[in-house]
């Protein structure tokens, strides 16, 4: 799979951008804004991780299904030698 078409890759990039952005907001903003931003990031982080996890489960199921299709195709081409 091409890295730049991977949904997990782009979710990870977005997560890194948000994390870096939160670093600078917390560094230069008021303490009250800092608390709010950190709370929001902390609340959204588990959701992002669950989305990445569900995409992984979906990809694994797709790989297993393709393996079963390939196995069935291999058996359908198999010819028993009489003997």
Secondary structure, DSSP 8 states (H G I E B T S, - for coil): --GGG-HHHHHHHHHHHHHHHHHHHHHHS-HHHHHHHHHHHHHHHHHHHHHHHHHHHHHHHHHHHHHHHHHHHHHHH------
